Amino acid sequence: MGGSAGQGGINSGGLAGSGGAAGSGGSGDLLASRPLNVTVTPGLHEHTFLASAADPAVSFNDNAQLAKFDNRAATLMGKLVLTFGGAGSTAGHLGGQGAFCTKRGFHVLAIAAFQDYNVGLGDADFYGDARRQVFEGIEHTKLGDFATIEMVPADGVAQRTQKALQYLHQQAPDEDWGYYLQADGSVRWSDVIFTGVSHGASNSARFAMLVRVSRSVAIAGPRDNSCQDTDPAACGNVLAATWLEEEPATPIERFFALTGTADEQYPQHLFAMDRLGYVGEPAEVIGQQPPYGGSHRLVTPAVHGDLCGKPEYDAACNYAFGVPPENHAGVP
């Protein structure tokens, strides 16, 4: 089955506040130099491989990485979804959002990102520095603060993503994982969506502050603060990550979040969304339909945990990930 860029899923229409088709194409985005070229037999295609299989330079956190792609979807999205798990995870974690996106025509990749560290050390700078270190594989924290390890680029999400795409394109060229690489071999971040749950939700927002991506979708997050009031204005001088005040590399209208009012971290999620400047006011999704008044701050009566992949949240997750109508139901 051939898939080509330009069939609705990689359209940039409706990004600002509408949850329209996921895409790039805005000013500052890198554009693909060629169409998506998927020729593999229609079906679910899965790959599991160690980080070192893709990059011999890996010597730390050499855990399993996962890739999934299902080209039975009506529209191949031409977007790469990177998924991140909760605190303590070190191997690739697809989660509910990974399964959800696989069924809707995205290429989905779970990198072995190191997340077995305590991000809350009472230091406002540490939150962002540690997450940046995980993304870049470059030291931004003092040795002893960050899990008593030293990282190199081969340990970081950025290089592991690049090497995984190169590896997958070599192993399965007919699935066209190489579409997300530029001619010089670098990752085209403007066709990447960051998503994660809990600790990974904060990663999805933090990483989108560092590079310009198609979207960031935080599930049960983002957090990185100690605000305990649902009204951020009432929080006073709480401990909050300094990265929440940075100028994002990704336009803020591309940031989405879905969190639960029964989640004990709910006030902290609202605070982070407010500080970052997410579009709109908190909008209940149960019993409502997209576009939820144009809001990107989506709430539901849920407890802390994964939400995408549960039928009651399909509409909200389709909206957050910019899934076109023909892909809404997902493949079986």
C-alpha positions as CSV (number, residue, x, y, z in Angstrom):
1,M,0.0,0.0,0.0
2,G,1.5,3.3,-1.0
3,G,1.1,6.3,1.3
4,S,1.9,9.8,0.3
5,A,2.3,13.0,2.2
6,G,-0.6,15.3,1.3
7,Q,-3.7,13.2,2.1
8,G,-5.2,15.2,4.9
9,G,-3.2,13.7,7.7
10,I,-0.2,15.9,7.1
11,N,-2.1,19.0,6.5
12,S,-1.4,22.0,8.8
13,G,-5.0,23.2,8.7
14,G,-6.6,23.9,12.1
15,L,-3.6,23.7,14.3
16,A,-4.3,26.9,16.3
17,G,-6.9,26.0,18.8
18,S,-9.0,23.6,16.7
19,G,-7.2,20.3,17.1
20,G,-7.3,20.0,13.3
21,A,-5.1,17.6,11.3
22,A,-1.7,17.1,12.8
23,G,0.9,18.7,10.7
24,S,3.7,21.1,10.2
25,G,4.1,23.7,7.5
26,G,4.1,26.8,9.6
27,S,6.8,29.4,9.5
28,G,9.9,27.9,10.9
29,D,9.0,24.3,10.3
30,L,11.2,22.0,8.2
31,L,9.4,20.4,5.3
32,A,9.9,16.9,3.9
33,S,12.1,16.8,0.8
34,R,10.0,13.9,-0.6
35,P,6.6,12.2,-0.2
36,L,6.0,9.5,2.4
37,N,6.5,6.2,0.5
38,V,5.0,3.2,2.4
39,T,4.8,0.0,0.3
40,V,4.6,-2.7,2.9
41,T,1.6,-5.1,2.9
42,P,-1.3,-3.5,4.9
43,G,-1.3,-4.6,8.5
44,L,0.2,-4.0,11.9
45,H,4.0,-3.9,11.8
46,E,6.0,-4.2,15.0
47,H,9.7,-4.0,15.9
48,T,11.5,-4.5,19.2
49,F,15.3,-3.9,19.4
50,L,17.9,-2.9,21.9
51,A,19.2,0.7,21.9
52,S,22.7,-0.7,21.1
53,A,21.4,-2.5,18.0
54,A,20.6,0.9,16.5
55,D,23.7,2.7,17.9
56,P,26.9,0.8,18.9
57,A,28.0,3.8,20.9
58,V,25.3,2.9,23.5
59,S,26.7,1.6,26.8
60,F,24.3,3.0,29.3
61,N,20.6,2.1,29.7
62,D,20.7,-0.4,26.9
63,N,17.1,-1.4,27.0
64,A,14.4,-2.4,24.6
65,Q,13.0,0.2,22.1
66,L,9.6,-0.4,20.4
67,A,8.2,0.7,17.0
68,K,4.7,0.2,15.7
69,F,3.0,1.2,12.4
70,D,-0.3,0.1,11.0
71,N,-0.9,1.1,7.4
72,R,-4.5,-0.1,7.3
73,A,-5.6,3.4,8.4
74,A,-7.6,5.4,5.8
75,T,-5.0,8.2,5.9
76,L,-1.3,7.7,6.7
77,M,-0.5,10.6,9.0
78,G,3.1,11.3,8.0
79,K,3.8,12.0,11.7
80,L,6.1,10.2,14.1
81,V,4.7,9.9,17.7
82,L,7.4,9.5,20.4
83,T,5.9,8.1,23.6
84,F,7.3,8.4,27.2
85,G,6.4,6.5,30.3
86,G,6.2,7.3,34.0
87,A,8.9,7.8,36.6
88,G,11.2,4.9,37.0
89,S,10.9,3.7,33.4
90,T,14.1,3.1,31.4
91,A,12.9,1.0,28.5
92,G,10.7,2.1,25.6
93,H,7.1,2.6,26.8
94,L,4.2,2.8,24.3
95,G,1.4,3.2,26.8
96,G,-2.3,3.8,25.9
97,Q,-1.4,6.7,23.7
98,G,1.0,4.7,21.7
99,A,-1.6,2.0,21.0
100,F,-4.2,4.7,20.2
101,C,-1.9,6.5,17.7
102,T,-0.8,3.2,16.0
103,K,-4.4,2.4,15.1
104,R,-4.8,5.9,13.5
105,G,-2.0,5.9,10.9
106,F,0.9,7.3,12.9
107,H,4.4,5.9,13.0
108,V,4.9,5.3,16.8
109,L,8.3,4.9,18.4
110,A,9.2,4.3,22.1
111,I,12.8,5.2,22.8
112,A,14.6,3.8,25.9
113,A,14.6,7.2,27.7
114,F,16.2,7.2,31.1
115,Q,13.6,8.3,33.7
116,D,14.8,6.5,36.8
117,Y,15.7,9.6,38.8
118,N,14.0,11.9,41.3
119,V,13.1,15.1,39.5
120,G,11.8,16.9,42.6
121,L,15.0,17.9,44.5
122,G,13.7,21.2,45.7
123,D,15.6,23.1,43.0
124,A,13.5,25.0,40.5
125,D,16.3,24.8,37.8
126,F,16.8,21.0,38.3
127,Y,13.4,20.0,36.8
128,G,14.2,21.5,33.4
129,D,18.0,20.7,33.5
130,A,17.4,17.1,34.2
131,R,14.8,16.7,31.5
132,R,17.0,18.5,29.0
133,Q,19.8,16.2,29.9
134,V,17.6,13.2,29.2
135,F,16.7,14.7,25.8
136,E,20.2,15.8,24.7
137,G,22.4,13.3,26.5
138,I,24.6,16.3,27.5
139,E,25.4,17.2,31.1
140,H,23.2,20.0,32.5
141,T,23.2,18.9,36.2
142,K,25.8,18.4,38.8
143,L,27.1,14.8,39.1
144,G,25.4,13.4,42.1
145,D,22.2,15.4,41.5
146,F,21.1,13.4,38.5
147,A,21.0,9.8,39.5
148,T,24.8,9.8,40.0
149,I,25.5,9.1,36.3
150,E,27.2,10.9,33.5
151,M,25.4,11.0,30.1
152,V,26.7,11.3,26.6
153,P,24.7,12.0,23.4
154,A,24.2,8.3,22.7
155,D,22.2,8.2,26.0
156,G,19.8,11.0,25.0
157,V,16.4,10.9,23.4
158,A,17.5,13.0,20.4
159,Q,20.3,10.8,19.2
160,R,18.5,7.6,20.1
161,T,15.6,8.8,17.9
162,Q,17.9,9.5,15.0
163,K,19.7,6.2,15.3
164,A,16.4,4.3,15.7
165,L,14.9,5.8,12.6
166,Q,18.1,5.0,10.6
167,Y,18.0,1.4,12.0
168,L,14.3,0.9,11.2
169,H,14.6,2.3,7.7
170,Q,17.4,-0.2,7.1
171,Q,15.5,-3.1,8.6
172,A,12.1,-2.2,7.1
173,P,12.5,0.3,4.3
174,D,9.0,-0.5,3.0
175,E,7.6,1.1,6.2
176,D,9.5,4.3,5.4
177,W,10.7,5.3,8.9
178,G,13.4,7.2,7.1
179,Y,10.8,9.7,6.0
180,Y,11.4,11.5,9.3
181,L,15.1,12.1,8.6
182,Q,16.4,15.0,6.6
183,A,19.0,14.5,3.8
184,D,21.8,15.0,6.2
185,G,20.5,12.3,8.5
186,S,19.1,14.6,11.2
187,V,15.6,14.2,12.7
188,R,12.9,16.4,11.2
189,W,11.4,17.4,14.5
190,S,8.6,19.4,12.9
191,D,6.9,16.1,11.9
192,V,7.3,14.6,15.4
193,I,4.7,14.5,18.2
194,F,5.9,14.2,21.8
195,T,3.5,12.4,24.2
196,G,3.7,10.8,27.6
197,V,1.9,9.9,30.7
198,S,2.7,11.4,34.2
199,H,6.5,11.9,34.4
200,G,6.5,11.4,30.6
201,A,3.8,14.0,30.2
202,S,6.2,16.6,31.6
203,N,8.8,15.3,29.3
204,S,6.5,15.8,26.3
205,A,6.1,19.5,27.2
206,R,9.7,20.1,28.2
207,F,11.1,18.5,25.1
208,A,8.8,20.6,22.9
209,M,10.3,23.7,24.6
210,L,13.7,22.6,23.2
211,V,12.9,21.7,19.6
212,R,10.1,22.8,17.3
213,V,7.7,19.8,16.9
214,S,4.3,19.2,15.4
215,R,2.6,18.7,18.8
216,S,3.0,18.0,22.5
217,V,0.3,15.9,24.1
218,A,0.6,15.5,27.9
219,I,-1.5,12.8,29.6
220,A,-1.9,13.2,33.4
221,G,0.5,16.2,33.2
222,P,2.5,18.3,32.8
223,R,3.6,19.0,36.4
224,D,7.1,20.1,37.8
225,N,5.6,22.3,40.5
226,S,4.1,22.0,44.0
227,C,1.0,24.1,43.5
228,Q,-1.9,22.6,45.5
229,D,-4.7,25.0,44.4
230,T,-6.9,24.6,41.3
231,D,-6.6,28.4,40.9
232,P,-3.0,29.0,39.9
233,A,-3.3,32.7,40.9
234,A,-3.8,31.5,44.5
235,C,-0.6,29.4,44.6
236,G,1.7,32.2,45.7
237,N,5.4,31.5,45.9
238,V,5.3,27.7,45.2
239,L,8.2,25.7,43.9
240,A,7.9,25.8,40.2
241,A,10.3,24.7,37.5
242,T,12.0,27.6,35.8
243,W,11.5,26.0,32.4
244,L,7.8,26.7,32.6
245,E,8.7,30.4,32.0
246,E,11.0,29.8,29.0
247,E,10.1,30.8,25.4
248,P,9.1,27.5,23.7
249,A,10.7,26.4,20.5
250,T,7.3,25.0,19.6
251,P,4.4,27.4,19.2
252,I,2.3,27.2,22.3
253,E,-0.9,26.5,20.3
254,R,0.6,23.1,19.5
255,F,0.6,22.1,23.2
256,F,-2.3,19.9,24.5
257,A,-3.0,18.2,27.8
258,L,-5.6,15.8,29.2
259,T,-5.9,15.4,33.0
260,G,-8.4,14.1,35.6
261,T,-10.1,16.1,38.4
262,A,-9.8,13.0,40.7
263,D,-6.0,13.0,40.1
264,E,-4.2,14.2,43.3
265,Q,-1.8,16.1,41.0
266,Y,-4.7,17.9,39.2
267,P,-4.0,21.4,40.7
268,Q,-0.4,21.1,39.8
269,H,-1.3,20.2,36.2
270,L,-3.5,23.2,35.9
271,F,-0.8,25.4,37.4
272,A,1.8,24.2,34.8
273,M,-0.6,24.7,31.9
274,D,-1.4,28.2,33.1
275,R,2.3,29.1,33.6
276,L,3.1,27.7,30.1
277,G,0.2,29.5,28.5
278,Y,-1.8,26.6,27.1
279,V,-4.7,27.8,24.9
280,G,-8.1,28.2,26.5
281,E,-9.6,27.5,29.9
282,P,-10.1,24.0,31.5
283,A,-12.7,22.2,29.5
284,E,-14.6,19.0,30.5
285,V,-14.5,16.4,27.7
286,I,-17.0,13.8,29.0
287,G,-20.4,14.6,27.6
288,Q,-19.0,17.2,25.3
289,Q,-17.6,17.1,21.7
290,P,-14.6,18.7,20.2
291,P,-13.4,21.4,19.8
292,Y,-14.3,22.0,23.5
293,G,-14.5,25.7,23.0
294,G,-11.1,25.7,21.4
295,S,-9.4,24.8,24.6
296,H,-6.2,22.7,24.8
297,R,-6.6,22.2,28.6
298,L,-8.8,19.1,28.6
299,V,-10.1,17.7,31.9
300,T,-12.2,14.7,32.9
301,P,-13.3,13.1,36.2
302,A,-10.4,10.5,36.0
303,V,-7.7,9.5,38.5
304,H,-4.0,9.6,37.7
305,G,-3.0,7.4,34.8
306,D,-3.2,6.6,31.1
307,L,-6.4,7.9,29.4
308,C,-6.0,7.5,25.6
309,G,-7.1,4.1,24.4
310,K,-10.2,4.1,26.6
311,P,-13.3,4.5,24.5
312,E,-14.7,7.4,26.6
313,Y,-11.7,9.5,25.7
314,D,-11.4,8.7,22.0
315,A,-12.9,12.0,20.9
316,A,-10.6,14.0,23.2
317,C,-7.5,12.1,22.1
318,N,-8.4,12.3,18.4
319,Y,-8.7,16.1,19.0
320,A,-5.5,16.4,20.9
321,F,-3.5,14.4,18.3
322,G,-5.1,16.1,15.3
323,V,-6.6,12.9,13.9
324,P,-8.7,13.5,10.7
325,P,-12.3,12.2,10.7
326,E,-11.6,9.3,8.4
327,N,-9.2,7.9,11.0
328,H,-11.3,8.6,14.1
329,A,-12.5,5.0,14.7
330,G,-9.0,3.5,14.3
331,V,-8.2,0.2,12.7
332,P,-9.4,-3.0,14.5
